[in-house]
Amino acid sequence: MNRLEAFLADTAGTSKPAADGIRRSLEGLVVDHIRPFSFREHVTGLMLGHVQSGKTSHLLGSVCAAADCGIRLFVLLTVDNILLQQQTFKRAKDSLTGIEVLDEHEYHRLPRRGTEDPVLIVLKKNVNVLRTFSRNFWIDESVRYEPVFILDDEGDAASLNTKVNQGEISPVSGLLSEIRNRHPSSFYLQSTATPQALLLQTAASAWRPEFVHVIKPGDGYLGGEFFYGGNGCCQRLVGEDESTDLMRGEHLPEGMRRAVFSFLLSGILRVILGGEEANLMLVHPSLKVSEHAATARKIRRFLEEIADGARKASGPDPFLAYSFSDAYRDHQDSVKGLPPEEELLDHLGPAAESATVTILNSENTADRDFSSGLCAVVGGNSLGRGVTFPSLHTVYYCRTAKAPQADTMWQHSRAFGYDRDARLCRIYLTAPLSRTFRELTEANAALFEHISRKGLESVAVLTPTGVRPTRKAVVDQSSLEQAVGGVNYFLPRPSPVNLEELDALMGTEDSEKSVPLEVVRQTLALVHSDPDLGILKSFRTNVDLLIARGEKNAELIVRVDRNVSRLTGTLLSPNDRQLAARTSERTVLVMYRLNGRAEDGWEDRPFWVPNIKYPSGCCFYAAD
């Protein structure tokens, strides 16, 4: 049977555009990577898609495609979260035809290998679960010699070696390697929306992907550009002391109160009057579990106050009426044909009374699927990996970190997705967080654009200044290269290759001018070094990322007929250094044409040498 076609037919019953998108996407993965799999090798690949853009559907589709190509043993890994593991297991069980799907506790039901259907086992990346699974696989000769297809959902989380800088191997990473290497061959497909940690693995790491397959979001997807780019139409700024105020006393600060009323209004419109099943609010107050509980308690109390105040015989409490009116006005421009305020106000009490508040964190797994009713979900990092939040329209985000990480912050963008009503989406956050998320949106778009065009060739990670790309523990710090905006970098071993072409492009006189950033790219493509230094490759890659981010122009400073000693620790003259420093928002490329005199330590041949300064406010990272 053709399992992929059955899966696509089932998907088309819900959404034909989604099924068509999966078909188009998987065609490339099958032709380029799954079908050529030799069953005699260990392959590592990356499926890269946006947050909540349908990656799980693509993973399940790839299981069907690989089963159609003859692979019979599959393992699907989720993060160590019971809700997510069960959510994934149920989804696989319901949507796969001709493949037996087993829970992590059902190993005893594994069919003896013969003519049975292929089998998929859904596991958490939990030490005890993986240790038991590895032992059972090893002693079971019916599966020990089978090629294994491992799908690692959120492959940048938990799988990586968190002890790489101590020269040791962390338990989960070691067990996954053990499971993989005990089989004669394996196809390991990682999936994530935040590939920073994977891309910064060294060539020696088993987790560094050999290929990348990019998933483009389908029609109707709302992502970073909608929420954080452009005019930020759904953002509502709160005071920068909001987080502190939230933890003081027993009352909610103004920003949180506004968010709750927006949540209730969207719930009235969607669930009470609109007939939809659910409407959700997500609350990120802080990292601390104790503060999650305190926040949830305050929200519950506020909802009770709203319900009581709306039931007064004399009419709604004036404060509640005013606050609801504020939320109503906020939605008038985005929701055309909004029912009269008085009509909606009549439903405020029932909405507040029916709304629930759930904590989701390391101590509270919240064994529910959030598919019905009005629910405010409060938590920390557990809100940021894989768990689907349907009909999410209100986000309150005021958590801060001393050393924020790009991948962690981006995974918190659970508002992204397909089933959002763009008219009702609201995100409440501080101005600094808004700026950081906007910069992350630009950096993430640049990374996707670069990888879509060039694959994993000379890839680097771009982040805003002050934001690390990922957690330090999973990246070999001795092999990590970093370039910071606002700092001058020059090529230490330039070569006279392409001298005539560079002469024609740069000109024969000193000059300073604004040029398209594309000219910088063309210039660096002509520059060479001897030996071929990685720093020159990083120059080119970083400029590619800036162009992909939308940067248009740069400053070009040209100096000819210069004599600089080979042993000098710097290239620029004091005047040129000051001139380059005047521009901080653009890339500055300084090109010196050195005479290359023998008395200066050169080969008595002229050549061009670049000095580049990237825009302030950005950092580039790459693995050596």
VEXDREN-2710 file (C-alpha; in Angstrom, 1 decimal):
% VEXDREN-2710
k/r/px/py/pz
1/MET/0.0/0.0/0.0
2/ASN/1.1/3.6/-0.5
3/ARG/1.1/4.9/3.0
4/LEU/2.1/8.5/2.0
5/GLU/-0.9/8.8/-0.3
6/ALA/-3.2/7.5/2.5
7/PHE/-1.7/10.1/4.9
8/LEU/-2.1/12.9/2.4
9/ALA/-5.7/11.9/1.7
10/ASP/-6.5/11.9/5.4
11/THR/-4.8/15.4/5.7
12/ALA/-6.7/16.7/2.7
13/GLY/-10.0/15.8/4.5
14/THR/-9.1/18.6/7.0
15/SER/-7.2/20.9/4.7
16/LYS/-6.4/20.3/1.1
17/PRO/-3.9/23.2/0.9
18/ALA/-2.0/21.6/3.8
19/ALA/-1.9/18.2/2.1
20/ASP/-0.7/19.8/-1.1
21/GLY/2.0/21.7/0.7
22/ILE/3.2/18.5/2.5
23/ARG/3.3/16.6/-0.8
24/ARG/5.4/19.3/-2.5
25/SER/7.7/19.5/0.4
26/LEU/8.3/15.8/0.9
27/GLU/8.9/15.2/-2.8
28/GLY/12.3/16.9/-2.4
29/LEU/13.1/15.1/0.8
30/VAL/12.3/11.7/-0.7
31/VAL/14.1/12.2/-4.0
32/ASP/17.2/13.8/-2.5
33/HIS/17.7/11.9/0.7
34/ILE/15.2/9.2/1.7
35/ARG/15.2/7.2/-1.5
36/PRO/19.0/7.3/-1.9
37/PHE/19.5/6.0/1.6
38/SER/21.7/2.9/1.2
39/PHE/20.7/1.0/4.4
40/ARG/24.5/0.8/5.1
41/GLU/25.2/4.2/6.6
42/HIS/24.4/6.6/9.4
43/VAL/22.8/9.8/8.0
44/THR/22.0/13.0/9.9
45/GLY/19.6/15.6/8.4
46/LEU/17.7/18.6/9.5
47/MET/14.0/19.5/8.8
48/LEU/13.8/23.2/9.3
49/GLY/10.4/24.9/9.7
50/HIS/8.9/27.9/11.4
51/VAL/7.3/27.7/14.9
52/GLN/4.0/25.9/14.7
53/SER/4.0/25.8/10.9
54/GLY/3.2/22.1/10.5
55/LYS/6.6/20.4/11.1
56/THR/4.9/17.5/12.9
57/SER/2.7/16.8/9.9
58/HIS/5.8/16.8/7.7
59/LEU/7.6/14.4/10.1
60/LEU/4.7/12.0/10.1
61/GLY/4.5/12.3/6.3
62/SER/8.2/11.4/6.1
63/VAL/7.6/8.3/8.2
64/CYS/5.0/7.2/5.6
65/ALA/7.4/8.1/2.7
66/ALA/10.3/6.2/4.3
67/ALA/8.0/3.2/5.0
68/ASP/7.0/3.2/1.4
69/CYS/10.8/3.0/0.6
70/GLY/11.3/-0.1/2.7
71/ILE/12.2/1.2/6.1
72/ARG/10.3/-0.7/8.8
73/LEU/11.5/0.5/12.2
74/PHE/10.8/4.1/13.3
75/VAL/11.4/6.0/16.6
76/LEU/9.8/9.4/17.1
77/LEU/11.4/11.5/19.9
78/THR/9.7/14.3/21.8
79/VAL/11.0/16.6/24.5
80/ASP/10.6/15.3/28.0
81/ASN/7.1/16.5/28.5
82/ILE/4.2/14.1/29.1
83/LEU/1.6/16.3/27.5
84/LEU/3.6/16.7/24.3
85/GLN/4.6/13.0/24.1
86/GLN/0.9/12.0/24.5
87/GLN/-0.2/14.7/22.1
88/THR/2.3/13.4/19.5
89/PHE/1.5/9.7/20.1
90/LYS/-2.3/10.3/19.7
91/ARG/-1.7/12.3/16.6
92/ALA/0.5/9.6/15.0
93/LYS/-2.0/6.9/16.0
94/ASP/-4.9/8.7/14.5
95/SER/-3.3/9.8/11.2
96/LEU/-1.0/6.9/10.1
97/THR/-2.3/4.0/8.0
98/GLY/-0.4/0.8/7.6
99/ILE/2.0/1.7/10.4
100/GLU/1.6/0.3/13.9
101/VAL/2.1/3.2/16.4
102/LEU/3.2/2.3/19.9
103/ASP/3.5/4.3/23.1
104/GLU/6.8/4.3/25.0
105/HIS/5.3/1.8/27.5
106/GLU/4.2/-0.6/24.9
107/TYR/7.5/-2.1/23.9
108/HIS/6.1/-5.6/24.7
109/ARG/3.6/-5.1/21.8
110/LEU/6.4/-4.7/19.3
111/PRO/5.6/-7.3/16.5
112/ARG/8.1/-9.9/15.7
113/ARG/9.8/-8.9/12.5
114/GLY/8.4/-10.7/9.5
115/THR/5.5/-9.6/7.3
116/GLU/4.0/-7.2/9.8
117/ASP/3.5/-3.5/9.2
118/PRO/6.3/-1.1/9.9
119/VAL/6.2/0.2/13.5
120/LEU/6.7/3.6/15.0
121/ILE/7.5/4.1/18.7
122/VAL/6.9/7.5/20.3
123/LEU/9.3/8.2/23.1
124/LYS/10.2/11.1/25.4
125/LYS/13.8/12.2/25.6
126/ASN/13.9/11.0/29.2
127/VAL/16.9/9.1/30.7
128/ASN/14.9/6.3/32.2
129/VAL/12.7/5.9/29.1
130/LEU/15.7/5.9/26.7
131/ARG/17.7/3.5/28.9
132/THR/14.9/1.0/29.0
133/PHE/14.3/1.3/25.3
134/SER/18.0/0.9/24.4
135/ARG/18.3/-2.2/26.6
136/ASN/15.2/-3.8/25.1
137/PHE/16.3/-3.0/21.5
138/TRP/19.7/-4.5/22.1
139/ILE/18.5/-7.8/23.5
140/ASP/15.8/-8.2/20.9
141/GLU/17.4/-9.8/17.9
142/SER/14.3/-9.3/15.8
143/VAL/15.0/-5.6/15.7
144/ARG/18.7/-5.3/16.5
145/TYR/19.8/-5.7/12.9
146/GLU/17.1/-3.5/11.4
147/PRO/18.0/-0.1/10.0
148/VAL/16.3/2.5/12.2
149/PHE/14.7/5.8/11.1
150/ILE/14.8/8.2/14.1
151/LEU/12.8/11.4/14.0
152/ASP/13.9/13.9/16.6
153/ASP/11.2/16.5/17.1
154/GLU/12.8/19.6/18.6
155/GLY/16.2/18.1/17.8
156/ASP/18.1/21.0/19.3
157/ALA/16.5/20.3/22.7
158/ALA/17.9/17.6/25.1
159/SER/19.6/15.5/22.4
160/LEU/22.8/17.6/22.3
161/ASN/25.7/16.9/24.6
162/THR/25.5/19.3/27.5
163/LYS/29.0/18.3/28.7
164/VAL/30.9/18.9/25.5
165/ASN/33.1/21.5/27.2
166/GLN/34.0/19.1/30.0
167/GLY/35.1/16.4/27.6
168/GLU/32.2/14.1/28.8
169/ILE/28.9/13.0/27.4
170/SER/25.6/13.9/29.0
171/PRO/23.2/10.9/29.7
172/VAL/20.4/11.7/27.1
173/SER/22.9/12.4/24.3
174/GLY/24.9/9.3/25.1
175/LEU/21.8/7.1/25.1
176/LEU/20.6/8.4/21.8
177/SER/24.0/7.8/20.3
178/GLU/23.9/4.3/21.8
179/ILE/20.5/3.5/20.3
180/ARG/21.5/4.8/16.9
181/ASN/24.9/3.1/16.7
182/ARG/23.7/-0.3/17.8
183/HIS/21.9/-0.6/14.5
184/PRO/23.8/-1.4/11.3
185/SER/22.5/1.8/9.8
186/SER/20.3/4.8/10.7
187/PHE/18.6/7.8/9.2
188/TYR/18.4/10.5/11.9
189/LEU/16.1/13.4/11.0
190/GLN/16.1/16.4/13.3
191/SER/13.3/18.9/13.3
192/THR/13.2/22.4/14.8
193/ALA/12.4/26.0/14.2
194/THR/15.5/27.1/16.0
195/PRO/18.5/25.5/14.5
196/GLN/21.2/27.7/16.2
197/ALA/22.5/24.9/18.5
198/LEU/22.6/22.4/15.7
199/LEU/24.4/24.7/13.2
200/LEU/27.0/25.6/15.8
201/GLN/28.0/21.9/16.3
202/THR/31.5/21.1/15.1
203/ALA/32.2/18.8/12.3
204/ALA/33.2/16.1/14.9
205/SER/29.7/16.2/16.5
206/ALA/27.3/13.4/15.5
207/TRP/24.5/15.9/15.8
208/ARG/25.7/18.3/13.1
209/PRO/23.3/17.9/10.2
210/GLU/24.7/16.8/6.8
211/PHE/21.8/18.3/4.9
212/VAL/18.9/20.6/5.5
213/HIS/15.3/20.4/4.2
214/VAL/13.4/23.7/4.6
215/ILE/9.6/23.7/5.1
216/LYS/7.9/26.8/3.9
217/PRO/4.7/27.8/5.8
218/GLY/1.5/27.5/4.0
219/ASP/-1.3/30.0/3.3
220/GLY/-2.8/31.6/6.4
221/TYR/0.2/31.2/8.6
222/LEU/0.9/34.0/11.0
223/GLY/4.5/34.2/12.0
224/GLY/7.2/36.6/13.2
225/GLU/6.7/39.2/10.5
226/PHE/3.0/39.6/11.5
227/PHE/3.6/39.7/15.2
228/TYR/6.9/41.5/15.5
229/GLY/7.7/43.0/12.1
230/GLY/6.3/45.9/10.2
231/ASN/4.1/48.2/12.3
232/GLY/3.6/45.7/15.1
233/CYS/-0.2/46.0/14.8
234/CYS/-1.0/43.4/17.5
235/GLN/1.6/44.6/20.0
236/ARG/0.5/46.5/23.1
237/LEU/3.3/47.9/25.2
238/VAL/3.3/47.7/29.0
239/GLY/5.5/49.4/31.5
240/GLU/9.1/48.2/31.9
241/ASP/8.5/47.7/35.6
242/GLU/5.5/45.4/34.9
243/SER/7.3/42.2/35.9
244/THR/8.3/43.7/39.2
245/ASP/4.8/45.0/39.9
246/LEU/3.3/41.6/39.0
247/MET/5.2/40.0/41.9
248/ARG/4.3/42.7/44.4
249/GLY/1.1/42.7/46.5
250/GLU/-2.0/40.9/45.5
251/HIS/-3.2/43.0/42.6
252/LEU/-2.5/42.7/38.9
253/PRO/-0.5/45.5/37.2
254/GLU/-2.2/47.6/34.5
255/GLY/-0.7/45.7/31.6
256/MET/-1.9/42.3/32.9
257/ARG/-5.4/43.7/33.6
258/ARG/-5.6/45.0/30.0
259/ALA/-4.5/41.6/28.7
260/VAL/-7.1/39.7/30.7
261/PHE/-9.9/41.9/29.4
262/SER/-8.6/41.5/25.8
263/PHE/-8.6/37.7/26.4
264/LEU/-12.2/37.8/27.7
265/LEU/-13.4/39.9/24.8
266/SER/-11.9/37.6/22.2
267/GLY/-13.4/34.7/24.1
268/ILE/-16.9/36.3/24.0
269/LEU/-16.5/36.9/20.3
270/ARG/-15.1/33.5/19.4
271/VAL/-16.6/31.0/21.9
272/ILE/-19.8/32.5/23.4
273/LEU/-21.1/34.2/20.3
274/GLY/-19.0/32.7/17.5
275/GLY/-19.4/29.0/18.2
276/GLU/-15.7/28.2/18.2
277/GLU/-14.4/25.6/20.6
278/ALA/-11.6/27.5/22.4
279/ASN/-9.9/30.7/23.1
280/LEU/-6.5/30.8/24.9
281/MET/-4.3/33.3/26.7
282/LEU/-0.6/32.5/27.3
283/VAL/1.2/34.2/30.3
284/HIS/5.0/34.2/30.6
285/PRO/5.6/36.0/33.9
286/SER/9.1/34.7/34.8
287/LEU/11.4/31.7/35.0
288/LYS/10.5/30.9/38.6
289/VAL/8.0/28.2/39.3
290/SER/6.9/29.9/42.5
291/GLU/6.1/33.0/40.5
292/HIS/4.0/31.0/38.1
293/ALA/1.8/29.9/41.0
294/ALA/1.5/33.4/42.4
295/THR/0.6/34.8/39.0
296/ALA/-2.1/32.1/38.4
297/ARG/-3.6/32.8/41.8
298/LYS/-3.9/36.5/41.1
299/ILE/-5.4/35.9/37.6
300/ARG/-8.0/33.5/39.1
301/ARG/-8.9/36.1/41.8
302/PHE/-9.2/38.9/39.2
303/LEU/-11.5/36.7/37.1
304/GLU/-13.6/36.1/40.2
305/GLU/-13.8/39.9/40.8
306/ILE/-14.8/40.5/37.2
307/ALA/-17.6/37.8/37.4
308/ASP/-18.9/39.2/40.7
309/GLY/-18.7/42.8/39.5
310/ALA/-20.6/42.0/36.3
311/ARG/-23.4/40.4/38.2
312/LYS/-24.4/43.4/40.3
313/ALA/-28.1/44.2/40.3
314/SER/-27.3/47.9/39.7
315/GLY/-25.2/47.1/36.7
316/PRO/-21.6/46.2/36.1
317/ASP/-19.0/47.8/38.4
318/PRO/-17.9/51.1/36.8
319/PHE/-14.2/50.1/36.8
320/LEU/-15.0/46.9/35.0
321/ALA/-17.2/48.7/32.5
322/TYR/-14.5/51.2/31.9
323/SER/-11.8/48.5/31.5
324/PHE/-14.0/46.5/29.1
325/SER/-14.8/49.6/27.2
326/ASP/-11.0/50.1/26.8
327/ALA/-10.7/46.6/25.3
328/TYR/-13.7/47.2/23.1
329/ARG/-12.1/50.4/21.6
330/ASP/-8.9/48.5/21.1
331/HIS/-10.7/46.0/18.9
332/GLN/-12.9/48.5/16.9
333/ASP/-10.3/49.2/14.3
334/SER/-9.3/45.6/13.7
335/VAL/-12.7/43.9/13.9
336/LYS/-15.1/45.3/11.4
337/GLY/-18.8/44.9/12.3
338/LEU/-18.0/44.5/16.0
339/PRO/-21.3/44.0/17.9
340/PRO/-22.5/46.8/20.2
341/GLU/-20.5/47.2/23.4
342/GLU/-23.5/46.8/25.6
343/GLU/-24.4/43.5/24.0
344/LEU/-20.8/42.2/24.6
345/LEU/-20.7/43.5/28.1
346/ASP/-23.7/41.4/29.0
347/HIS/-21.5/38.3/28.4
348/LEU/-18.5/39.5/30.5
349/GLY/-19.6/37.8/33.7
350/PRO/-20.3/34.4/32.2
351/ALA/-17.0/34.6/30.2
352/ALA/-15.0/35.4/33.4
353/GLU/-16.8/32.7/35.4
354/SER/-16.2/30.0/32.8
355/ALA/-12.5/30.9/32.2
356/THR/-10.0/28.6/33.7
357/VAL/-6.3/29.2/34.7
358/THR/-3.8/26.4/34.2
359/ILE/-0.1/26.2/35.2
360/LEU/2.2/24.5/32.8
361/ASN/5.8/24.1/34.0
362/SER/8.3/21.5/35.2
363/GLU/6.1/20.8/38.2
364/ASN/2.7/20.9/36.5
365/THR/2.3/19.0/33.3
366/ALA/-1.3/20.0/32.8
367/ASP/-2.7/16.8/31.4
368/ARG/-5.2/18.4/29.1
369/ASP/-5.3/19.5/25.4
370/PHE/-6.7/23.1/25.7
371/SER/-9.1/22.3/22.9
372/SER/-12.2/23.8/24.5
373/GLY/-13.4/26.8/26.6
374/LEU/-11.6/29.9/27.7
375/CYS/-8.2/29.1/29.3
376/ALA/-5.3/31.2/30.5
377/VAL/-2.1/29.1/30.6
378/VAL/0.7/30.3/32.9
379/GLY/4.2/29.0/32.8
380/GLY/7.9/29.2/31.8
381/ASN/10.0/27.2/29.4
382/SER/7.4/24.4/29.2
383/LEU/5.4/26.9/27.1
384/GLY/8.1/27.0/24.5
385/ARG/8.6/23.6/23.0
386/GLY/6.2/21.8/20.7
387/VAL/2.9/21.8/22.8
388/THR/0.1/23.1/20.6
389/PHE/-2.0/25.9/21.9
390/PRO/-5.1/26.1/19.7
391/SER/-7.0/29.4/19.2
392/LEU/-4.3/31.4/21.1
393/HIS/-5.1/35.1/20.7
394/THR/-3.6/36.8/23.8
395/VAL/0.0/36.6/25.0
396/TYR/1.4/38.4/28.0
397/TYR/5.2/38.3/28.1
398/CYS/7.2/40.2/30.6
399/ARG/9.8/37.6/31.6
400/THR/13.4/38.7/31.4
401/ALA/16.8/36.9/31.6
402/LYS/20.3/38.0/32.5
403/ALA/21.6/36.2/29.4
404/PRO/18.8/35.8/26.9
405/GLN/19.1/33.1/24.3
406/ALA/17.8/33.5/20.7
407/ASP/16.5/30.0/20.4
408/THR/14.7/29.9/23.8
409/MET/13.0/33.3/23.2
410/TRP/11.9/32.3/19.7
411/GLN/10.4/29.1/20.9
412/HIS/8.2/31.1/23.2
413/SER/6.4/32.5/20.1
414/ARG/3.5/30.1/20.5
415/ALA/1.2/32.7/19.1
416/PHE/2.5/31.7/15.6
417/GLY/0.2/29.4/13.7
418/TYR/-2.7/28.8/11.3
419/ASP/-5.8/28.9/13.5
420/ARG/-5.3/32.5/14.7
421/ASP/-7.8/35.2/14.0
422/ALA/-5.5/38.1/13.0
423/ARG/-8.1/40.7/14.1
424/LEU/-8.0/39.5/17.7
425/CYS/-4.3/38.7/18.3
426/ARG/-2.7/40.9/21.0
427/ILE/0.7/40.6/22.6
428/TYR/1.5/42.6/25.7
429/LEU/5.2/43.2/26.3
430/THR/7.7/45.9/27.3
431/ALA/9.4/48.1/24.7
432/PRO/12.8/46.5/25.2
433/LEU/11.3/43.0/24.6
434/SER/9.4/44.3/21.6
435/ARG/12.7/45.5/20.1
436/THR/14.5/42.3/20.9
437/PHE/11.7/40.2/19.2
438/ARG/11.8/42.5/16.2
439/GLU/15.5/42.0/15.9
440/LEU/15.1/38.2/16.3
441/THR/12.5/38.2/13.6
442/GLU/14.9/39.9/11.2
443/ALA/17.8/37.5/12.2
444/ASN/15.6/34.4/11.9
445/ALA/14.3/35.5/8.5
446/ALA/17.9/36.1/7.3
447/LEU/18.9/32.6/8.5
448/PHE/16.0/30.9/6.7
449/GLU/16.7/32.9/3.6
450/HIS/20.4/32.1/3.6
451/ILE/19.8/28.3/4.2
452/SER/17.1/28.2/1.6
453/ARG/19.5/29.6/-1.0
454/LYS/22.8/28.0/0.1
455/GLY/22.0/25.1/2.3
456/LEU/24.5/24.5/5.1
457/GLU/27.4/25.9/3.1
458/SER/29.3/28.4/5.2
459/VAL/26.4/29.0/7.6
460/ALA/26.5/31.3/10.5
461/VAL/24.0/32.5/13.1
462/LEU/23.1/36.2/13.5
463/THR/21.7/37.5/16.8
464/PRO/21.1/41.0/18.4
465/THR/23.9/42.2/20.7
466/GLY/23.4/40.9/24.2
467/VAL/21.4/37.8/23.0
468/ARG/23.3/34.5/22.8
469/PRO/22.4/32.2/20.0
470/THR/21.8/29.2/22.3
471/ARG/22.8/27.7/25.7
472/LYS/26.6/27.7/26.1
473/ALA/26.7/24.1/27.5
474/VAL/25.8/22.4/24.1
475/VAL/28.4/24.3/22.0
476/ASP/32.1/23.6/22.0
477/GLN/33.3/27.0/23.2
478/SER/36.8/26.4/22.0
479/SER/35.6/26.1/18.4
480/LEU/33.1/28.9/18.5
481/GLU/33.9/31.9/16.3
482/GLN/32.3/35.3/17.0
483/ALA/32.2/38.6/15.2
484/VAL/30.6/41.7/16.8
485/GLY/29.0/44.7/15.1
486/GLY/31.0/47.9/15.6
487/VAL/34.4/46.2/15.7
488/ASN/37.0/46.3/12.9
489/TYR/38.1/43.0/11.3
490/PHE/40.8/42.8/8.7
491/LEU/42.2/39.9/6.6
492/PRO/45.7/39.0/7.9
493/ARG/47.0/37.0/4.9
494/PRO/45.7/38.7/1.7
495/SER/46.6/37.4/-1.7
496/PRO/47.3/39.3/-5.0
497/VAL/44.7/37.1/-6.8
498/ASN/42.2/39.1/-8.9
499/LEU/44.2/42.3/-8.7
500/GLU/43.0/43.7/-12.0
501/GLU/39.4/42.9/-11.3
502/LEU/39.6/44.6/-7.9
503/ASP/41.4/47.6/-9.4
504/ALA/38.5/48.1/-11.9
505/LEU/35.9/47.8/-9.2
506/MET/37.6/50.0/-6.5
507/GLY/39.0/52.6/-8.8
508/THR/42.5/54.3/-8.8
509/GLU/42.0/57.1/-6.3
510/ASP/41.1/57.4/-2.6
511/SER/37.3/57.7/-2.1
512/GLU/34.5/57.4/0.4
513/LYS/31.0/56.7/-0.8
514/SER/27.7/54.9/-0.1
515/VAL/27.2/51.7/-2.1
516/PRO/24.7/48.9/-2.3
517/LEU/25.6/46.1/0.1
518/GLU/25.7/43.9/-2.9
519/VAL/28.9/45.7/-4.0
520/VAL/30.5/44.6/-0.7
521/ARG/29.5/41.1/-1.5
522/GLN/31.0/41.3/-5.0
523/THR/34.2/42.8/-3.6
524/LEU/34.6/40.1/-1.0
525/ALA/34.0/37.4/-3.7
526/LEU/37.1/38.7/-5.5
527/VAL/39.3/38.9/-2.4
528/HIS/41.5/35.9/-1.6
529/SER/43.8/34.9/1.1
530/ASP/46.9/32.6/1.3
531/PRO/46.3/30.2/2.9
532/ASP/42.5/30.1/2.5
533/LEU/41.4/31.5/5.8
534/GLY/38.1/30.9/7.5
535/ILE/37.8/34.6/8.4
536/LEU/37.3/35.5/4.8
537/LYS/34.6/32.9/4.5
538/SER/33.0/34.5/7.5
539/PHE/33.1/37.9/6.0
540/ARG/31.2/36.6/3.0
541/THR/28.7/34.6/5.0
542/ASN/28.0/37.5/7.4
543/VAL/27.4/39.9/4.5
544/ASP/25.0/37.3/3.0
545/LEU/23.1/37.2/6.2
546/LEU/22.8/41.0/6.4
547/ILE/21.5/41.1/2.8
548/ALA/19.0/38.4/3.6
549/ARG/18.0/40.5/6.7
550/GLY/17.1/43.3/4.3
551/GLU/20.1/45.5/4.6
552/LYS/20.5/47.6/1.4
553/ASN/23.4/49.9/1.7
554/ALA/27.0/50.1/3.0
555/GLU/29.8/52.6/3.2
556/LEU/32.9/51.9/1.1
557/ILE/36.2/53.6/1.8
558/VAL/39.0/53.1/-0.7
559/ARG/42.7/53.9/-0.2
560/VAL/45.4/53.3/-2.8
561/ASP/49.2/53.4/-2.9
562/ARG/49.6/52.4/0.8
563/ASN/52.6/50.9/2.6
564/VAL/51.7/49.0/5.7
565/SER/54.1/46.6/7.5
566/ARG/53.1/42.9/7.5
567/LEU/53.9/42.7/11.2
568/THR/51.5/45.5/12.2
569/GLY/48.7/44.5/14.5
570/THR/46.2/46.8/12.7
571/LEU/45.5/48.0/9.2
572/LEU/43.6/51.3/9.4
573/SER/45.2/54.6/9.9
574/PRO/43.9/56.7/12.8
575/ASN/42.0/59.0/10.4
576/ASP/40.3/56.0/8.6
577/ARG/39.4/54.4/11.9
578/GLN/37.7/57.5/13.0
579/LEU/36.0/57.8/9.6
580/ALA/34.6/54.3/9.8
581/ALA/33.5/54.8/13.4
582/ARG/31.1/57.6/12.3
583/THR/28.8/55.1/10.7
584/SER/27.3/52.6/13.1
585/GLU/24.0/51.5/11.5
586/ARG/25.6/50.3/8.3
587/THR/28.4/47.9/7.2
588/VAL/31.6/49.7/6.5
589/LEU/34.1/48.1/4.1
590/VAL/37.6/49.7/3.9
591/MET/39.7/48.5/1.0
592/TYR/43.5/49.3/1.1
593/ARG/45.6/48.8/-2.0
594/LEU/49.0/48.0/-0.6
595/ASN/52.1/48.2/-2.6
596/GLY/53.4/45.0/-1.0
597/ARG/57.0/46.1/-0.7
598/ALA/59.6/43.5/0.3
599/GLU/60.9/45.8/3.0
600/ASP/57.5/45.7/4.6
601/GLY/57.6/41.9/4.7
602/TRP/55.5/41.3/1.6
603/GLU/56.2/39.6/-1.7
604/ASP/57.0/42.8/-3.6
605/ARG/53.6/42.7/-5.4
606/PRO/50.6/44.9/-4.9
607/PHE/47.3/43.6/-3.5
608/TRP/44.1/44.6/-2.0
609/VAL/43.2/43.9/1.7
610/PRO/39.7/44.4/3.2
611/ASN/38.7/45.7/6.6
612/ILE/35.1/45.2/7.6
613/LYS/32.9/46.6/10.3
614/TYR/29.4/45.2/10.7
615/PRO/26.5/47.3/11.9
616/SER/26.3/47.9/15.6
617/GLY/23.8/45.8/17.5
618/CYS/24.5/42.5/15.9
619/CYS/26.7/39.4/16.5
620/PHE/27.6/36.6/14.2
621/TYR/28.5/33.1/15.4
622/ALA/30.0/30.1/13.6
623/ALA/31.5/26.7/14.4
624/ASP/35.1/26.3/13.5
END
